[in-house]
Amino acid sequence: RVLGLSGRGGPRRKLSGGNSAYITIGELKLSSHKKVEAHRSALEEAVLGPLDSARRRLPKNALTVEEQIDVLVEQATDANLLGRTYVGWKPWL
């Protein structure tokens, strides 16, 4: 199973104003990967970001388009998340 492709309502939640950080956390909870299971709480904290982040401040659902954009851009540019890339990731493939 590939994260983000669980078929458990992720796309629907995104289109209906879901907070992408909480959608990511939902996908982490579905993972059976041993390292994810061992470090789940630390990964969830990393996904939510700093205490003053939009990801934490905004609700799990019913975000406006602007709020969704803020959360997505913040999540996509977070150096802490970017530094946790899967060790076997090969973006050139």
N, C-alpha and C positions, 0 to 999 in steps of 0.2 A: 504494500500500500504506500502511496506517495502522499506526503503531507500536502494538504490543500485540495486533494482530490478525493476526499472521503465520501462525498455524496450525501453528507448528513446536514444539508441545509446551508453550507458555507456560502455558496453563490447567492442564495436567496437572502441570507442575513446581510451580505454586503450590499445588495441592491435595495434593501429596505432600511438602510441607515445604521447598520451594525458597526461597532467600534472594531477596527481591524486588529487591534492588540488583543481583544478578548476572543476574536475569531481564531487568531494564532494560538492563544492559550488553549482553546477548545481542541485544536488539532494536536497540540502537544499532549493533551490528556488521552488522546486516542492512540498515541504511539506506544509500541511495545519494545522499542529499542532500549537495551539495557542501560546505556549511558543517559538517555533521556529520563528513564524511570529513576535512576540514581540521583539525578540533579534537577528534577522537575521544578522544585520550588525556586531554586536559583535561576533557572531559565525563565520561569514566569515573572520573577522580579525584573529580569533583564528586559523582557518584552514590554512590561509596563513602563519601564524607564524611571527617570528621577521623580521625586515626590511632586515636583511642580510641572510635570509633563502633561500635555493635552491627553495623552493616552490614559493617564490615571484620573485626571480631573473630569473628563467627559464621561457620560453614562455608557453602559454597554450597548444600548439600543437607541433608536430614534434620533440619530445625529442628523444635522442638516448636511447638505452637500459640502458646504464650506468647512464644517467641523470634520467631516470624513476626510477631506483633502488635507486639513491640518494634521490629523492623526497619521494618515498614510505617509505624508512627506516626513514627518517627525520620525516615524518608525523606519522609513527607508534610508534616512541619513544619520541614524544613531550610530556613532562610532563603536559603542559597546556591542551592538548587535552585529555590525559589519565585521567586527573582530572575532566573532564566534562562528564563522563559516565552517561548514562540514569539511573535515580534513581531506576527504576524497573528492571534493568538488573540482570539476574540470570545466571551467566556463568556455574553454576554447573548443570543446567537442560539439 
